[in-house]
Amino acid sequence: MMPGKTVVVDYGVGNLFSVAKALEKAGAQVEVTSDRQAVKQAERLVLPGVGSFGHCMANLNNYGLTGPVKEFAASGRPFLGICVGMQILFESSEESPGVAGLGLLRGHVRLLPDKSLKVPHIGWNSLDITKPGGIFRGLAGGYVYFVHSYYACPEDTGIISAKTDYGGAITAAVTYNNMQAVQFHPEKSGETGLNILQAFEECK
C-alpha cells in the first residue's frame, strides 16, 4: 500500500531540503509547504526547526501556521518534531524569555547543564532508547547527530522516549500520544536516522 502524503512545514526555518530528501529516501511522498490547508490535511506532519526558539515561534506565528499545527497535533495523525521543532512543542525556553511555545507538551526548554562541556553540543552521540516502539521500532540504540545548546525538560518524564549523555542524561526524544519529537537530526544521522524516518512513515 502506498503511504499517504507527508507534509514538511515550511515556515522559513530549518534545512527543509535535507529533511525532505531523507523522508523520500525513507519511502515518503513528501510535500514541503507553508499552505495552511495542506498542513491541516496531511496524513503525516513533520515540523523541523533550526535557530532560536523565539525566531521559530515568531516565524510560525507570522506564517499563520500556529493554529494549523496545533489542529493537526490534536487530530491523532502521526506528527514528528525535529530539533527546535521539538523544543517549540513545549511551553517556553530559557533561550527566549517571555516567548510562549506551542504548549502541546507540558514543560520547559533549558540550557545544557554542564558548563565544563562545549556548548553547543555538536556531533554524533549515543542514543539510549527508554521507550521502544514508534519511531524507534526495531532499534536497540545507535548514534545520531546533534546540534543544540538547549534541551527539553518535560514535566512528565514518562514521555521521554530516548536520552543521550552530555554531562549527564538529557532528553533526546519524546513520545506523547500521536506526537513524537527528536532533539537530534535524523536526516543527518545515517542509517539510524533513516530507520527512524522509515518507522515514522509506518506509524498509524
Summary of the structure (lengths in Angstrom):
residues: 204
radius of gyration: 15.4
end to end distance: 13.1
largest distance: 50.5
contacts: 712
relative contact order: 0.17
helix: 29%
strand: 30%
